């Protein structure tokens, strides 16, 4: 049995979309095996729409 590591994103913590992709590429090259996206219906913070964000991540990664 192996332990798997996943990371969750809630608010958009990056300075730009390119900074997010640098983080995703670092995760892809590490033992992290999944990224999770939080969904909020009402919030004062900016959140990515989960289905769209995870679709983009799935298209831009090969292992996660």
Secondary structure as UniProt FT lines:
FT   STRAND          5..9
FT   HELIX           17..28
FT   STRAND          32..37
FT   HELIX           50..60
//
